C-alpha cells in the first residue's frame, strides 16, 4: 500500500464514508445508528429508571452499559468496551441530578469491517 490506494480504492489519507442517524429505534428513550464504511453500530438509551445497581451509591445515578457483538457471546474484549464506555459516561454525566436511578446504554454491532475495534491504553 506504500503511496498507493487501499484495497477498497481509498487513498491512504481518506476515511471510510461516515453517517449518523438519530432515533432509529422507537422503543428506546434515545437511540442512534452510526456507520462508517461497512461498520454499523446501533445505540439505545433507556432510563433513567428508579433504583441503582447493587453496590452503587444511591445518592448518585448509576450507568449500565451492554455491548453486544455482531455474532457470538460477549467476551473479554466486549467487557473492556463496556467498562471504558461506562467510565467515560460517568465522567461526563451529572450523576447527582437523578439520584437512585439507573440509565442503560445498549450497543449492538450490526456490521464490522474493522472500524469498531479500538486499543485500550
N, C-alpha and C positions, 0 to 999 in steps of 0.2 A: 504494500500500500504506500510505499515511500513516494510522496509527492503526487500520487495518482488519486483516483476516486475509490471509494469503498465498494464493497460487494453489491450494495443496493444502489449504486450510482451517485451517492452524495460525495461532495468534496470533503477532505479531512476536517475542514473548519465549519461544516454545515451540520446543524442539528436535525433530528427527525422532526417531521411536521407535528405540531402541538395543537391540542384543542381541549377545552374545558366547558362543561355544561352544568348549569345549576339546577338542582331539584328534579332529577330524572326519576326518583323514587317517590311515590305518592304517600306511602305509609310512614315514612321516616319524618322526623321533625325538621330535618335538613339533610340534603344529600348533594353529591357532585359526581360527575363522570369525568375522569381525567384520561387523556390519551396522548401518547407520543409514539408515532410510528405504529407498530402492531402491539404495543403495550397499552393495556386498558385496565384501569382500576376504578371500581365504584366505591364510594364512601358514603356511609349513612350515620346520622347522629340521632340518638334517641334520648330524650330527657330534657331537663332534669326530672328524675322521679324520686319520690320520698325514700329515705334510708341510705345509709352508706354501707360499703362492703365491710365485712368482718375485719377488725384490726385497724380500720381507718378512723381518723379523728372526726367525731360527729359535729364538731364546730366548723368544719370545712366541707366543701363539696368533694366528692370522690369522682375520679375519671377512670372508666374501664375501656380498654382498647382490645379489640379482637381482630387479628389479621388472618384472613383465610386465603390459602394459596389456590392457584388455579386448579390443581389436582392434588390428591393425596392428603395425608394427615398433616396437622400443624406440628412442625418440628422445632428444633433448637433455633434455627435462623428466624423463623416467624416469631418465636417468643422474644428474641432480641429486638426485632422490628417493633413489636408491641411495647416493650419496655422503653425503647428510645422515644417512640411517639408519645407514650404516656408521660414520660418525664418532660418532654418538650411542651405538651399541652398544660401540664401542671405549672410550668414556669411562666406561661403567658396568660392563663385564665385567672380571673378573680374568684378564688375558691371560697371566699367568705361571703359573697353575695347571696348564695343559695346554700347555707349550711345544711348538713344532714341530708344531702341528696346525692344521687349518682347520675352521671351522664355517660352514656355508652357510645363509643365510636367503633363502627364495624367497617373494615376494609376488605373488599373481595377483589382478588386479582382475576380478571376476566381473560387477559392475554398478556404474555410476557415475552418480548424479544430482547430482553437484556436491560431495559430502562428501569425496572423495579429495583434491581439489586443495588445496594449501597454498602460501603465498607464501614464497619464500626471502628471507632477510634479507641 
